Amino acid sequence: MNGWNAAGNVLYDVTWDVEGLCTSQVANLGCAGNFNNDEVINITDLLILLSLFDCGWDCPDGDITGDGQVNVADLLAFLGVFGESC
């Protein structure tokens, strides 16, 4: 069944692959989303990231993935560490 039909017990299994992360970035990702330096990655950090979203090139403050821009890949990487402590 698809999502448009009424059906009981329909489950979706989604897998995300974030391309462009090298091993060193993954190792440091635990604090990469701590934009306000309060040692906890929380909603305040999310709001900061969203304010930097799609700012163009050369936005190092919100660029978690290191690709030179703040985009969906950075948001997904951030969500992967949301709630973590540094």
N, CA, C and O atoms as a Maestro MAE file, in Angstrom:
{
 s_m_m2io_version
 :::
 2.0.0
}

f_m_ct {
 s_m_title
 :::
 protein
 m_atom[344] {
  # First column is atom index #
  i_m_mmod_type
  r_m_x_coord
  r_m_y_coord
  r_m_z_coord
  i_m_residue_number
  s_m_chain_name
  s_m_pdb_residue_name
  s_m_pdb_atom_name
  i_m_atomic_number
  :::
  1 25 0.838 -1.180 0.000 1 A "MET " " N  " 7
  2 3 0.000 0.000 0.000 1 A "MET " " CA " 6
  3 2 0.887 1.250 0.000 1 A "MET " " C  " 6
  4 15 1.968 1.247 0.590 1 A "MET " " O  " 8
  5 25 0.444 2.280 -0.641 2 A "ASN " " N  " 7
  6 3 1.188 3.524 -0.573 2 A "ASN " " CA " 6
  7 2 0.544 4.455 0.449 2 A "ASN " " C  " 6
  8 15 -0.474 4.119 1.055 2 A "ASN " " O  " 8
  9 25 1.145 5.620 0.631 3 A "GLY " " N  " 7
  10 3 0.666 6.551 1.639 3 A "GLY " " CA " 6
  11 2 -0.668 7.195 1.314 3 A "GLY " " C  " 6
  12 15 -1.265 7.830 2.183 3 A "GLY " " O  " 8
  13 25 -1.154 7.052 0.092 4 A "TRP " " N  " 7
  14 3 -2.405 7.678 -0.296 4 A "TRP " " CA " 6
  15 2 -3.611 6.804 0.039 4 A "TRP " " C  " 6
  16 15 -4.728 7.309 0.147 4 A "TRP " " O  " 8
  17 25 -3.399 5.525 0.201 5 A "ASN " " N  " 7
  18 3 -4.507 4.614 0.493 5 A "ASN " " CA " 6
  19 2 -4.636 4.426 1.994 5 A "ASN " " C  " 6
  20 15 -3.637 4.407 2.713 5 A "ASN " " O  " 8
  21 25 -5.831 4.291 2.449 6 A "ALA " " N  " 7
  22 3 -6.060 4.029 3.869 6 A "ALA " " CA " 6
  23 2 -5.712 2.575 4.154 6 A "ALA " " C  " 6
  24 15 -6.298 1.660 3.576 6 A "ALA " " O  " 8
  25 25 -4.766 2.374 5.036 7 A "ALA " " N  " 7
  26 3 -4.343 1.024 5.382 7 A "ALA " " CA " 6
  27 2 -3.841 1.024 6.823 7 A "ALA " " C  " 6
  28 15 -3.305 2.019 7.308 7 A "ALA " " O  " 8
  29 25 -4.018 -0.070 7.472 8 A "GLY " " N  " 7
  30 3 -3.508 -0.210 8.822 8 A "GLY " " CA " 6
  31 2 -2.066 -0.701 8.805 8 A "GLY " " C  " 6
  32 15 -1.660 -1.435 7.903 8 A "GLY " " O  " 8
  33 25 -1.309 -0.298 9.792 9 A "ASN " " N  " 7
  34 3 0.055 -0.783 9.989 9 A "ASN " " CA " 6
  35 2 0.975 -0.550 8.796 9 A "ASN " " C  " 6
  36 15 1.732 -1.447 8.425 9 A "ASN " " O  " 8
  37 25 0.928 0.611 8.200 10 A "VAL " " N  " 7
  38 3 1.848 0.953 7.118 10 A "VAL " " CA " 6
  39 2 3.081 1.568 7.744 10 A "VAL " " C  " 6
  40 15 2.978 2.555 8.472 10 A "VAL " " O  " 8
  41 25 4.244 1.004 7.474 11 A "LEU " " N  " 7
  42 3 5.501 1.493 8.032 11 A "LEU " " CA " 6
  43 2 6.423 1.930 6.906 11 A "LEU " " C  " 6
  44 15 6.457 1.310 5.844 11 A "LEU " " O  " 8
  45 25 7.161 2.986 7.140 12 A "TYR " " N  " 7
  46 3 8.154 3.470 6.182 12 A "TYR " " CA " 6
  47 2 9.522 3.396 6.841 12 A "TYR " " C  " 6
  48 15 9.695 3.849 7.972 12 A "TYR " " O  " 8
  49 25 10.472 2.837 6.153 13 A "ASP " " N  " 7
  50 3 11.843 2.745 6.639 13 A "ASP " " CA " 6
  51 2 12.696 3.643 5.752 13 A "ASP " " C  " 6
  52 15 12.853 3.379 4.560 13 A "ASP " " O  " 8
  53 25 13.244 4.704 6.335 14 A "VAL " " N  " 7
  54 3 14.012 5.684 5.575 14 A "VAL " " CA " 6
  55 2 15.463 5.639 6.033 14 A "VAL " " C  " 6
  56 15 15.741 5.603 7.231 14 A "VAL " " O  " 8
  57 25 16.375 5.641 5.087 15 A "THR " " N  " 7
  58 3 17.803 5.672 5.376 15 A "THR " " CA " 6
  59 2 18.393 6.921 4.732 15 A "THR " " C  " 6
  60 15 18.128 7.196 3.562 15 A "THR " " O  " 8
  61 25 19.192 7.680 5.483 16 A "TRP " " N  " 7
  62 3 19.828 8.890 4.969 16 A "TRP " " CA " 6
  63 2 21.315 8.646 4.805 16 A "TRP " " C  " 6
  64 15 21.968 8.118 5.705 16 A "TRP " " O  " 8
  65 25 21.842 9.024 3.672 17 A "ASP " " N  " 7
  66 3 23.283 9.021 3.437 17 A "ASP " " CA " 6
  67 2 23.708 10.463 3.225 17 A "ASP " " C  " 6
  68 15 23.244 11.123 2.295 17 A "ASP " " O  " 8
  69 25 24.593 10.951 4.087 18 A "VAL " " N  " 7
  70 3 25.101 12.308 3.944 18 A "VAL " " CA " 6
  71 2 26.466 12.205 3.294 18 A "VAL " " C  " 6
  72 15 27.438 11.787 3.922 18 A "VAL " " O  " 8
  73 25 26.526 12.590 2.026 19 A "GLU " " N  " 7
  74 3 27.773 12.508 1.287 19 A "GLU " " CA " 6
  75 2 28.637 13.722 1.567 19 A "GLU " " C  " 6
  76 15 28.131 14.791 1.909 19 A "GLU " " O  " 8
  77 25 29.936 13.553 1.421 20 A "GLY " " N  " 7
  78 3 30.851 14.668 1.563 20 A "GLY " " CA " 6
  79 2 31.485 14.780 2.938 20 A "GLY " " C  " 6
  80 15 32.297 15.679 3.160 20 A "GLY " " O  " 8
  81 25 31.142 13.897 3.871 21 A "LEU " " N  " 7
  82 3 31.775 13.923 5.181 21 A "LEU " " CA " 6
  83 2 32.986 13.013 5.170 21 A "LEU " " C  " 6
  84 15 32.875 11.821 4.882 21 A "LEU " " O  " 8
  85 25 34.129 13.569 5.480 22 A "CYS " " N  " 7
  86 3 35.314 12.712 5.586 22 A "CYS " " CA " 6
  87 2 35.414 12.214 7.028 22 A "CYS " " C  " 6
  88 15 34.667 12.662 7.899 22 A "CYS " " O  " 8
  89 25 36.324 11.302 7.270 23 A "THR " " N  " 7
  90 3 36.449 10.693 8.593 23 A "THR " " CA " 6
  91 2 36.728 11.731 9.663 23 A "THR " " C  " 6
  92 15 36.163 11.653 10.754 23 A "THR " " O  " 8
  93 25 37.590 12.705 9.376 24 A "SER " " N  " 7
  94 3 37.913 13.702 10.393 24 A "SER " " CA " 6
  95 2 36.709 14.564 10.732 24 A "SER " " C  " 6
  96 15 36.538 14.949 11.889 24 A "SER " " O  " 8
  97 25 35.862 14.879 9.742 25 A "GLN " " N  " 7
  98 3 34.676 15.671 10.021 25 A "GLN " " CA " 6
  99 2 33.679 14.873 10.843 25 A "GLN " " C  " 6
  100 15 33.046 15.420 11.747 25 A "GLN " " O  " 8
  101 25 33.530 13.602 10.548 26 A "VAL " " N  " 7
  102 3 32.624 12.769 11.328 26 A "VAL " " CA " 6
  103 2 33.092 12.687 12.772 26 A "VAL " " C  " 6
  104 15 32.272 12.718 13.690 26 A "VAL " " O  " 8
  105 25 34.397 12.584 12.987 27 A "ALA " " N  " 7
  106 3 34.935 12.490 14.340 27 A "ALA " " CA " 6
  107 2 34.665 13.767 15.128 27 A "ALA " " C  " 6
  108 15 34.464 13.710 16.341 27 A "ALA " " O  " 8
  109 25 34.658 14.913 14.461 28 A "ASN " " N  " 7
  110 3 34.452 16.194 15.139 28 A "ASN " " CA " 6
  111 2 33.012 16.666 15.095 28 A "ASN " " C  " 6
  112 15 32.701 17.743 15.605 28 A "ASN " " O  " 8
  113 25 32.135 15.890 14.503 29 A "LEU " " N  " 7
  114 3 30.765 16.325 14.302 29 A "LEU " " CA " 6
  115 2 30.016 16.503 15.616 29 A "LEU " " C  " 6
  116 15 29.041 17.253 15.666 29 A "LEU " " O  " 8
  117 25 30.442 15.842 16.663 30 A "GLY " " N  " 7
  118 3 29.753 15.923 17.940 30 A "GLY " " CA " 6
  119 2 29.618 17.332 18.479 30 A "GLY " " C  " 6
  120 15 28.647 17.621 19.177 30 A "GLY " " O  " 8
  121 25 30.563 18.225 18.181 31 A "CYS " " N  " 7
  122 3 30.482 19.609 18.649 31 A "CYS " " CA " 6
  123 2 30.300 20.584 17.498 31 A "CYS " " C  " 6
  124 15 30.208 21.790 17.729 31 A "CYS " " O  " 8
  125 25 30.248 20.110 16.299 32 A "ALA " " N  " 7
  126 3 30.129 20.999 15.140 32 A "ALA " " CA " 6
  127 2 28.811 21.753 15.155 32 A "ALA " " C  " 6
  128 15 28.749 22.851 14.601 32 A "ALA " " O  " 8
  129 25 27.770 21.230 15.751 33 A "GLY " " N  " 7
  130 3 26.485 21.900 15.795 33 A "GLY " " CA " 6
  131 2 26.282 22.788 17.010 33 A "GLY " " C  " 6
  132 15 25.197 23.340 17.197 33 A "GLY " " O  " 8
  133 25 27.304 22.934 17.834 34 A "ASN " " N  " 7
  134 3 27.203 23.743 19.043 34 A "ASN " " CA " 6
  135 2 27.567 25.192 18.710 34 A "ASN " " C  " 6
  136 15 28.661 25.653 19.033 34 A "ASN " " O  " 8
  137 25 26.652 25.899 18.068 35 A "PHE " " N  " 7
  138 3 26.938 27.232 17.551 35 A "PHE " " CA " 6
  139 2 27.036 28.308 18.622 35 A "PHE " " C  " 6
  140 15 27.732 29.304 18.425 35 A "PHE " " O  " 8
  141 25 26.360 28.132 19.744 36 A "ASN " " N  " 7
  142 3 26.410 29.151 20.795 36 A "ASN " " CA " 6
  143 2 27.365 28.786 21.926 36 A "ASN " " C  " 6
  144 15 27.402 29.476 22.946 36 A "ASN " " O  " 8
  145 25 28.128 27.726 21.765 37 A "ASN " " N  " 7
  146 3 29.180 27.310 22.712 37 A "ASN " " CA " 6
  147 2 28.683 27.085 24.137 37 A "ASN " " C  " 6
  148 15 29.384 27.402 25.098 37 A "ASN " " O  " 8
  149 25 27.464 26.534 24.274 38 A "ASP " " N  " 7
  150 3 26.959 26.226 25.611 38 A "ASP " " CA " 6
  151 2 27.154 24.758 25.974 38 A "ASP " " C  " 6
  152 15 26.632 24.294 26.988 38 A "ASP " " O  " 8
  153 25 27.905 24.023 25.150 39 A "GLU " " N  " 7
  154 3 28.261 22.615 25.384 39 A "GLU " " CA " 6
  155 2 27.108 21.642 25.180 39 A "GLU " " C  " 6
  156 15 27.264 20.453 25.460 39 A "GLU " " O  " 8
  157 25 25.953 22.106 24.701 40 A "VAL " " N  " 7
  158 3 24.816 21.234 24.407 40 A "VAL " " CA " 6
  159 2 24.257 21.635 23.053 40 A "VAL " " C  " 6
  160 15 24.072 22.821 22.780 40 A "VAL " " O  " 8
  161 25 23.988 20.655 22.209 41 A "ILE " " N  " 7
  162 3 23.416 20.928 20.894 41 A "ILE " " CA " 6
  163 2 21.904 20.844 21.041 41 A "ILE " " C  " 6
  164 15 21.337 19.762 21.194 41 A "ILE " " O  " 8
  165 25 21.258 22.020 20.990 42 A "ASN " " N  " 7
  166 3 19.832 22.087 21.308 42 A "ASN " " CA " 6
  167 2 19.090 23.000 20.336 42 A "ASN " " C  " 6
  168 15 19.606 23.341 19.271 42 A "ASN " " O  " 8
  169 25 17.877 23.389 20.713 43 A "ILE " " N  " 7
  170 3 17.013 24.173 19.833 43 A "ILE " " CA " 6
  171 2 17.614 25.536 19.512 43 A "ILE " " C  " 6
  172 15 17.410 26.052 18.413 43 A "ILE " " O  " 8
  173 25 18.344 26.122 20.441 44 A "THR " " N  " 7
  174 3 18.997 27.405 20.171 44 A "THR " " CA " 6
  175 2 19.986 27.270 19.029 44 A "THR " " C  " 6
  176 15 20.062 28.142 18.163 44 A "THR " " O  " 8
  177 25 20.742 26.184 19.023 45 A "ASP " " N  " 7
  178 3 21.691 25.938 17.942 45 A "ASP " " CA " 6
  179 2 20.963 25.701 16.618 45 A "ASP " " C  " 6
  180 15 21.430 26.131 15.563 45 A "ASP " " O  " 8
  181 25 19.834 25.026 16.675 46 A "LEU " " N  " 7
  182 3 19.042 24.807 15.467 46 A "LEU " " CA " 6
  183 2 18.577 26.133 14.882 46 A "LEU " " C  " 6
  184 15 18.639 26.325 13.667 46 A "LEU " " O  " 8
  185 25 18.114 27.046 15.720 47 A "LEU " " N  " 7
  186 3 17.664 28.349 15.244 47 A "LEU " " CA " 6
  187 2 18.808 29.145 14.620 47 A "LEU " " C  " 6
  188 15 18.611 29.850 13.630 47 A "LEU " " O  " 8
  189 25 19.991 29.032 15.192 48 A "ILE " " N  " 7
  190 3 21.166 29.691 14.608 48 A "ILE " " CA " 6
  191 2 21.472 29.093 13.245 48 A "ILE " " C  " 6
  192 15 21.728 29.823 12.287 48 A "ILE " " O  " 8
  193 25 21.447 27.759 13.152 49 A "LEU " " N  " 7
  194 3 21.705 27.098 11.865 49 A "LEU " " CA " 6
  195 2 20.679 27.518 10.819 49 A "LEU " " C  " 6
  196 15 21.034 27.787 9.672 49 A "LEU " " O  " 8
  197 25 19.412 27.573 11.210 50 A "LEU " " N  " 7
  198 3 18.371 27.965 10.262 50 A "LEU " " CA " 6
  199 2 18.538 29.418 9.810 50 A "LEU " " C  " 6
  200 15 18.185 29.752 8.679 50 A "LEU " " O  " 8
  201 25 19.063 30.275 10.667 51 A "SER " " N  " 7
  202 3 19.292 31.664 10.270 51 A "SER " " CA " 6
  203 2 20.419 31.774 9.251 51 A "SER " " C  " 6
  204 15 20.471 32.735 8.483 51 A "SER " " O  " 8
  205 25 21.321 30.793 9.239 52 A "LEU " " N  " 7
  206 3 22.441 30.782 8.292 52 A "LEU " " CA " 6
  207 2 22.121 29.987 7.035 52 A "LEU " " C  " 6
  208 15 22.908 29.985 6.088 52 A "LEU " " O  " 8
  209 25 20.982 29.316 7.014 53 A "PHE " " N  " 7
  210 3 20.617 28.415 5.922 53 A "PHE " " CA " 6
  211 2 20.591 29.151 4.587 53 A "PHE " " C  " 6
  212 15 20.011 30.231 4.474 53 A "PHE " " O  " 8
  213 25 21.217 28.565 3.591 54 A "ASP " " N  " 7
  214 3 21.241 29.072 2.215 54 A "ASP " " CA " 6
  215 2 21.818 30.482 2.126 54 A "ASP " " C  " 6
  216 15 21.333 31.309 1.355 54 A "ASP " " O  " 8
  217 25 22.858 30.755 2.919 55 A "CYS " " N  " 7
  218 3 23.463 32.084 2.908 55 A "CYS " " CA " 6
  219 2 24.402 32.266 1.732 55 A "CYS " " C  " 6
  220 15 24.987 33.339 1.578 55 A "CYS " " O  " 8
  221 25 24.563 31.255 0.903 56 A "GLY " " N  " 7
  222 3 25.484 31.335 -0.229 56 A "GLY " " CA " 6
  223 2 26.797 30.650 0.097 56 A "GLY " " C  " 6
  224 15 26.850 29.769 0.955 56 A "GLY " " O  " 8
  225 25 27.834 31.047 -0.575 57 A "TRP " " N  " 7
  226 3 29.157 30.437 -0.369 57 A "TRP " " CA " 6
  227 2 29.905 31.142 0.742 57 A "TRP " " C  " 6
  228 15 29.606 32.283 1.092 57 A "TRP " " O  " 8
  229 25 30.871 30.449 1.283 58 A "ASP " " N  " 7
  230 3 31.750 30.974 2.321 58 A "ASP " " CA " 6
  231 2 30.986 31.348 3.580 58 A "ASP " " C  " 6
  232 15 31.049 32.489 4.037 58 A "ASP " " O  " 8
  233 25 30.269 30.390 4.135 59 A "CYS " " N  " 7
  234 3 29.549 30.561 5.402 59 A "CYS " " CA " 6
  235 2 30.106 29.570 6.419 59 A "CYS " " C  " 6
  236 15 29.436 28.592 6.754 59 A "CYS " " O  " 8
  237 25 31.296 29.801 6.907 60 A "PRO " " N  " 7
  238 3 31.924 28.785 7.766 60 A "PRO " " CA " 6
  239 2 31.207 28.546 9.088 60 A "PRO " " C  " 6
  240 15 31.342 27.470 9.671 60 A "PRO " " O  " 8
  241 25 30.447 29.526 9.574 61 A "ASP " " N  " 7
  242 3 29.811 29.365 10.883 61 A "ASP " " CA " 6
  243 2 28.791 28.237 10.918 61 A "ASP " " C  " 6
  244 15 28.709 27.524 11.918 61 A "ASP " " O  " 8
  245 25 28.010 28.052 9.854 62 A "GLY " " N  " 7
  246 3 26.987 27.019 9.840 62 A "GLY " " CA " 6
  247 2 27.306 25.839 8.954 62 A "GLY " " C  " 6
  248 15 26.486 24.931 8.822 62 A "GLY " " O  " 8
  249 25 28.485 25.828 8.337 63 A "ASP " " N  " 7
  250 3 28.858 24.790 7.384 63 A "ASP " " CA " 6
  251 2 29.441 23.581 8.110 63 A "ASP " " C  " 6
  252 15 30.653 23.494 8.311 63 A "ASP " " O  " 8
  253 25 28.586 22.663 8.496 64 A "ILE " " N  " 7
  254 3 29.013 21.475 9.238 64 A "ILE " " CA " 6
  255 2 29.725 20.482 8.326 64 A "ILE " " C  " 6
  256 15 30.687 19.841 8.749 64 A "ILE " " O  " 8
  257 25 29.274 20.347 7.094 65 A "THR " " N  " 7
  258 3 29.818 19.332 6.185 65 A "THR " " CA " 6
  259 2 31.098 19.770 5.487 65 A "THR " " C  " 6
  260 15 31.784 18.940 4.892 65 A "THR " " O  " 8
  261 25 31.431 21.045 5.546 66 A "GLY " " N  " 7
  262 3 32.678 21.517 4.948 66 A "GLY " " CA " 6
  263 2 32.624 21.702 3.446 66 A "GLY " " C  " 6
  264 15 33.670 21.726 2.797 66 A "GLY " " O  " 8
  265 25 31.423 21.835 2.866 67 A "ASP " " N  " 7
  266 3 31.319 22.005 1.421 67 A "ASP " " CA " 6
  267 2 31.219 23.467 1.000 67 A "ASP " " C  " 6
  268 15 31.010 23.752 -0.180 67 A "ASP " " O  " 8
  269 25 31.362 24.398 1.939 68 A "GLY " " N  " 7
  270 3 31.367 25.811 1.618 68 A "GLY " " CA " 6
  271 2 30.010 26.482 1.606 68 A "GLY " " C  " 6
  272 15 29.912 27.668 1.290 68 A "GLY " " O  " 8
  273 25 28.964 25.753 1.942 69 A "GLN " " N  " 7
  274 3 27.631 26.342 1.974 69 A "GLN " " CA " 6
  275 2 26.810 25.711 3.090 69 A "GLN " " C  " 6
  276 15 27.130 24.623 3.571 69 A "GLN " " O  " 8
  277 25 25.759 26.395 3.495 70 A "VAL " " N  " 7
  278 3 24.857 25.878 4.532 70 A "VAL " " CA " 6
  279 2 23.586 25.440 3.824 70 A "VAL " " C  " 6
  280 15 22.835 26.261 3.297 70 A "VAL " " O  " 8
  281 25 23.356 24.124 3.820 71 A "ASN " " N  " 7
  282 3 22.233 23.580 3.052 71 A "ASN " " CA " 6
  283 2 21.620 22.387 3.781 71 A "ASN " " C  " 6
  284 15 21.855 22.192 4.973 71 A "ASN " " O  " 8
  285 25 20.845 21.605 3.066 72 A "VAL " " N  " 7
  286 3 20.138 20.459 3.651 72 A "VAL " " CA " 6
  287 2 21.113 19.446 4.257 72 A "VAL " " C  " 6
  288 15 20.818 18.848 5.291 72 A "VAL " " O  " 8
  289 25 22.256 19.252 3.630 73 A "ALA " " N  " 7
  290 3 23.242 18.300 4.168 73 A "ALA " " CA " 6
  291 2 23.689 18.716 5.563 73 A "ALA " " C  " 6
  292 15 23.861 17.867 6.437 73 A "ALA " " O  " 8
  293 25 23.877 20.012 5.778 74 A "ASP " " N  " 7
  294 3 24.254 20.498 7.106 74 A "ASP " " CA " 6
  295 2 23.128 20.297 8.114 74 A "ASP " " C  " 6
  296 15 23.372 19.933 9.264 74 A "ASP " " O  " 8
  297 25 21.899 20.535 7.679 75 A "LEU " " N  " 7
  298 3 20.753 20.323 8.560 75 A "LEU " " CA " 6
  299 2 20.632 18.855 8.964 75 A "LEU " " C  " 6
  300 15 20.369 18.552 10.128 75 A "LEU " " O  " 8
  301 25 20.821 17.947 8.016 76 A "LEU " " N  " 7
  302 3 20.747 16.517 8.332 76 A "LEU " " CA " 6
  303 2 21.873 16.092 9.265 76 A "LEU " " C  " 6
  304 15 21.658 15.299 10.182 76 A "LEU " " O  " 8
  305 25 23.070 16.617 9.034 77 A "ALA " " N  " 7
  306 3 24.197 16.311 9.925 77 A "ALA " " CA " 6
  307 2 23.909 16.847 11.323 77 A "ALA " " C  " 6
  308 15 24.204 16.188 12.321 77 A "ALA " " O  " 8
  309 25 23.332 18.043 11.391 78 A "PHE " " N  " 7
  310 3 22.979 18.634 12.688 78 A "PHE " " CA " 6
  311 2 21.960 17.776 13.422 78 A "PHE " " C  " 6
  312 15 22.099 17.527 14.619 78 A "PHE " " O  " 8
  313 25 20.941 17.327 12.710 79 A "LEU " " N  " 7
  314 3 19.904 16.505 13.347 79 A "LEU " " CA " 6
  315 2 20.479 15.200 13.887 79 A "LEU " " C  " 6
  316 15 19.954 14.638 14.848 79 A "LEU " " O  " 8
  317 25 21.555 14.718 13.270 80 A "GLY " " N  " 7
  318 3 22.213 13.505 13.746 80 A "GLY " " CA " 6
  319 2 22.880 13.665 15.100 80 A "GLY " " C  " 6
  320 15 23.092 12.675 15.800 80 A "GLY " " O  " 8
  321 25 23.215 14.890 15.484 81 A "VAL " " N  " 7
  322 3 23.872 15.118 16.777 81 A "VAL " " CA " 6
  323 2 23.016 15.942 17.736 81 A "VAL " " C  " 6
  324 15 23.467 16.300 18.824 81 A "VAL " " O  " 8
  325 25 21.777 16.242 17.332 82 A "PHE " " N  " 7
  326 3 20.886 17.039 18.163 82 A "PHE " " CA " 6
  327 2 20.690 16.374 19.534 82 A "PHE " " C  " 6
  328 15 20.436 15.173 19.620 82 A "PHE " " O  " 8
  329 25 20.809 17.163 20.588 83 A "GLY " " N  " 7
  330 3 20.642 16.651 21.944 83 A "GLY " " CA " 6
  331 2 21.932 16.150 22.577 83 A "GLY " " C  " 6
  332 15 21.943 15.814 23.761 83 A "GLY " " O  " 8
  333 25 23.014 16.093 21.818 84 A "GLU " " N  " 7
  334 3 24.296 15.622 22.331 84 A "GLU " " CA " 6
  335 2 24.983 16.709 23.144 84 A "GLU " " C  " 6
  336 15 24.681 17.892 22.994 84 A "GLU " " O  " 8
  337 25 25.901 16.303 23.998 85 A "SER " " N  " 7
  338 3 26.752 17.226 24.753 85 A "SER " " CA " 6
  339 2 28.154 17.162 24.190 85 A "SER " " C  " 6
  340 15 28.573 16.129 23.668 85 A "SER " " O  " 8
  341 25 28.876 18.255 24.293 86 A "CYS " " N  " 7
  342 3 30.267 18.297 23.803 86 A "CYS " " CA " 6
  343 2 31.226 17.894 24.894 86 A "CYS " " C  " 6
  344 15 32.437 17.869 24.672 86 A "CYS " " O  " 8
  :::
 }
 m_bond[343] {
  # First column is bond index #
  i_m_from
  i_m_to
  i_m_order
  :::
  1 1 2 1
  2 2 3 1
  3 3 4 2
  4 3 5 1
  5 5 6 1
  6 6 7 1
  7 7 8 2
  8 7 9 1
  9 9 10 1
  10 10 11 1
  11 11 12 2
  12 11 13 1
  13 13 14 1
  14 14 15 1
  15 15 16 2
  16 15 17 1
  17 17 18 1
  18 18 19 1
  19 19 20 2
  20 19 21 1
  21 21 22 1
  22 22 23 1
  23 23 24 2
  24 23 25 1
  25 25 26 1
  26 26 27 1
  27 27 28 2
  28 27 29 1
  29 29 30 1
  30 30 31 1
  31 31 32 2
  32 31 33 1
  33 33 34 1
  34 34 35 1
  35 35 36 2
  36 35 37 1
  37 37 38 1
  38 38 39 1
  39 39 40 2
  40 39 41 1
  41 41 42 1
  42 42 43 1
  43 43 44 2
  44 43 45 1
  45 45 46 1
  46 46 47 1
  47 47 48 2
  48 47 49 1
  49 49 50 1
  50 50 51 1
  51 51 52 2
  52 51 53 1
  53 53 54 1
  54 54 55 1
  55 55 56 2
  56 55 57 1
  57 57 58 1
  58 58 59 1
  59 59 60 2
  60 59 61 1
  61 61 62 1
  62 62 63 1
  63 63 64 2
  64 63 65 1
  65 65 66 1
  66 66 67 1
  67 67 68 2
  68 67 69 1
  69 69 70 1
  70 70 71 1
  71 71 72 2
  72 71 73 1
  73 73 74 1
  74 74 75 1
  75 75 76 2
  76 75 77 1
  77 77 78 1
  78 78 79 1
  79 79 80 2
  80 79 81 1
  81 81 82 1
  82 82 83 1
  83 83 84 2
  84 83 85 1
  85 85 86 1
  86 86 87 1
  87 87 88 2
  88 87 89 1
  89 89 90 1
  90 90 91 1
  91 91 92 2
  92 91 93 1
  93 93 94 1
  94 94 95 1
  95 95 96 2
  96 95 97 1
  97 97 98 1
  98 98 99 1
  99 99 100 2
  100 99 101 1
  101 101 102 1
  102 102 103 1
  103 103 104 2
  104 103 105 1
  105 105 106 1
  106 106 107 1
  107 107 108 2
  108 107 109 1
  109 109 110 1
  110 110 111 1
  111 111 112 2
  112 111 113 1
  113 113 114 1
  114 114 115 1
  115 115 116 2
  116 115 117 1
  117 117 118 1
  118 118 119 1
  119 119 120 2
  120 119 121 1
  121 121 122 1
  122 122 123 1
  123 123 124 2
  124 123 125 1
  125 125 126 1
  126 126 127 1
  127 127 128 2
  128 127 129 1
  129 129 130 1
  130 130 131 1
  131 131 132 2
  132 131 133 1
  133 133 134 1
  134 134 135 1
  135 135 136 2
  136 135 137 1
  137 137 138 1
  138 138 139 1
  139 139 140 2
  140 139 141 1
  141 141 142 1
  142 142 143 1
  143 143 144 2
  144 143 145 1
  145 145 146 1
  146 146 147 1
  147 147 148 2
  148 147 149 1
  149 149 150 1
  150 150 151 1
  151 151 152 2
  152 151 153 1
  153 153 154 1
  154 154 155 1
  155 155 156 2
  156 155 157 1
  157 157 158 1
  158 158 159 1
  159 159 160 2
  160 159 161 1
  161 161 162 1
  162 162 163 1
  163 163 164 2
  164 163 165 1
  165 165 166 1
  166 166 167 1
  167 167 168 2
  168 167 169 1
  169 169 170 1
  170 170 171 1
  171 171 172 2
  172 171 173 1
  173 173 174 1
  174 174 175 1
  175 175 176 2
  176 175 177 1
  177 177 178 1
  178 178 179 1
  179 179 180 2
  180 179 181 1
  181 181 182 1
  182 182 183 1
  183 183 184 2
  184 183 185 1
  185 185 186 1
  186 186 187 1
  187 187 188 2
  188 187 189 1
  189 189 190 1
  190 190 191 1
  191 191 192 2
  192 191 193 1
  193 193 194 1
  194 194 195 1
  195 195 196 2
  196 195 197 1
  197 197 198 1
  198 198 199 1
  199 199 200 2
  200 199 201 1
  201 201 202 1
  202 202 203 1
  203 203 204 2
  204 203 205 1
  205 205 206 1
  206 206 207 1
  207 207 208 2
  208 207 209 1
  209 209 210 1
  210 210 211 1
  211 211 212 2
  212 211 213 1
  213 213 214 1
  214 214 215 1
  215 215 216 2
  216 215 217 1
  217 217 218 1
  218 218 219 1
  219 219 220 2
  220 219 221 1
  221 221 222 1
  222 222 223 1
  223 223 224 2
  224 223 225 1
  225 225 226 1
  226 226 227 1
  227 227 228 2
  228 227 229 1
  229 229 230 1
  230 230 231 1
  231 231 232 2
  232 231 233 1
  233 233 234 1
  234 234 235 1
  235 235 236 2
  236 235 237 1
  237 237 238 1
  238 238 239 1
  239 239 240 2
  240 239 241 1
  241 241 242 1
  242 242 243 1
  243 243 244 2
  244 243 245 1
  245 245 246 1
  246 246 247 1
  247 247 248 2
  248 247 249 1
  249 249 250 1
  250 250 251 1
  251 251 252 2
  252 251 253 1
  253 253 254 1
  254 254 255 1
  255 255 256 2
  256 255 257 1
  257 257 258 1
  258 258 259 1
  259 259 260 2
  260 259 261 1
  261 261 262 1
  262 262 263 1
  263 263 264 2
  264 263 265 1
  265 265 266 1
  266 266 267 1
  267 267 268 2
  268 267 269 1
  269 269 270 1
  270 270 271 1
  271 271 272 2
  272 271 273 1
  273 273 274 1
  274 274 275 1
  275 275 276 2
  276 275 277 1
  277 277 278 1
  278 278 279 1
  279 279 280 2
  280 279 281 1
  281 281 282 1
  282 282 283 1
  283 283 284 2
  284 283 285 1
  285 285 286 1
  286 286 287 1
  287 287 288 2
  288 287 289 1
  289 289 290 1
  290 290 291 1
  291 291 292 2
  292 291 293 1
  293 293 294 1
  294 294 295 1
  295 295 296 2
  296 295 297 1
  297 297 298 1
  298 298 299 1
  299 299 300 2
  300 299 301 1
  301 301 302 1
  302 302 303 1
  303 303 304 2
  304 303 305 1
  305 305 306 1
  306 306 307 1
  307 307 308 2
  308 307 309 1
  309 309 310 1
  310 310 311 1
  311 311 312 2
  312 311 313 1
  313 313 314 1
  314 314 315 1
  315 315 316 2
  316 315 317 1
  317 317 318 1
  318 318 319 1
  319 319 320 2
  320 319 321 1
  321 321 322 1
  322 322 323 1
  323 323 324 2
  324 323 325 1
  325 325 326 1
  326 326 327 1
  327 327 328 2
  328 327 329 1
  329 329 330 1
  330 330 331 1
  331 331 332 2
  332 331 333 1
  333 333 334 1
  334 334 335 1
  335 335 336 2
  336 335 337 1
  337 337 338 1
  338 338 339 1
  339 339 340 2
  340 339 341 1
  341 341 342 1
  342 342 343 1
  343 343 344 2
  :::
 }
}
